[in-house]
Amino acid sequence: MRAVALVLLFLFAFATLASAQDWPTFRGDAARTGYSISRAPDSDAIAWRRKGTGSWSSPAVVGLRVFVGSEDGCVYALNAVNGLVEWSYPTGGAVHSSPAVFGGVVYVGSDDGRVYAIHADNGEPAWQAHFQTGGPVQSSPVVADNKVFVASWDNRVYALDARDGRKLWEFQTTYVVVSSPAVVDGRVYVGARTSLDPKWSVCSLKDGELVWEFRTEGRVESSPAVFENRVYVGSDDGYVYCLDARENVPAENRVVWKFLTGGWVRSSPAVFENRVYAGSDDGYVYCLDARENRVIWATPTGSKVQSSPAVADNKVFVASWNGYLYALRENDGSGIWKHKIGVVARASPAVAHGKVFIGDGDGAFYCFGSWGAAAGPELWPGVRYMLIAALLVFIWWLLRKTRG
């Protein structure tokens, strides 16, 4: 019996490791850090490419499924190994929102103004009724504590019950909200305009109430990343901001540092260890010191970078308006590879199970990575080996029991 318990424990540990390599939401986690523990491709080898499912929507990857929205108004579940459509769910508008997957349910917004909850395994509705807002939902939901947090063009940030879609609270702003909320320790962080003057704010909310806000000099469509009591976010004023996330910080001390780029910053920063990665409309991908206002490296692409970087396996993946997906070295920003995929705009890569997934604005969706590092070939041989090992241990235990 002890041997069986050990085998079950080993299989559970393997399954936990596999799920840790998922990318279940926009930017990879509820804090929107943009970091994955997964391996990542060393070349631009394409595992598969599919037409008809590309969009500004960024994919979520859970297990052997990829979930993504499309300009055709559908939410798609694709097989991560071969790109075949497992199911599709039609909405009433284009799907620019990026899906979030939690507890076997896919949550996503649509330009029809609704927030949808769809069963991940079969594409059936998970709520009796979709949640209706008063405007397009291009913000990407995030799920924490059984709540779905999402913003809408109706000037509101919502908290919904993840189980049935009931509205728990709403926060009123004065303009459309495109920024996608981040959630850490019960606090919601989002970019919004909260007054009638033209300044936009980075807001910290709790239970629908404003905890603090910091006003920038430009629109905030970038989604905040939260790491170790710091909020990292971009603004149309050209700055990447590092803000103190704590509640009782005087307003004059809220800014830890700010870095000025040469264009709008609508890219959402990625944060890993002591580095911050973000793109700018000046065409550069920046790596900044998370502790102080210092540039570590800056790599030019020649066109706007509104895509949000993903960091994995000592690499930074990001797309540019010039149509290329870039793989850069994390330490110095030098190029590892790049691949022409078409107009990307704000679609951002997801890194999971040894692959990079991204769609383009021309309707194509890509999976990069050699088959040696594919989600299927990386996962399933391991599963087979574990099952074989479990069977051998079980046979050994059974023989001992019968002989005893």
Helices and strands as residue ranges (DSSP letters): H 2-20, E 35-36, E 46-51, E 60-62, E 65-69, E 74-79, E 85-90, E 100-102, E 105-109, E 114-119, E 131-132, E 142-144, E 147-152, E 156-161, E 167-172, E 182-184, E 187-192, E 201-206, E 209-215, E 225-227, E 230-234, E 239-244, G 251-253, E 255-260, E 270-272, E 275-279, E 284-289, E 295-300, E 310-312, E 315-319, E 324-329, E 335-340, E 350-352, E 355-359, E 364-368, G 371-373, H 375-403
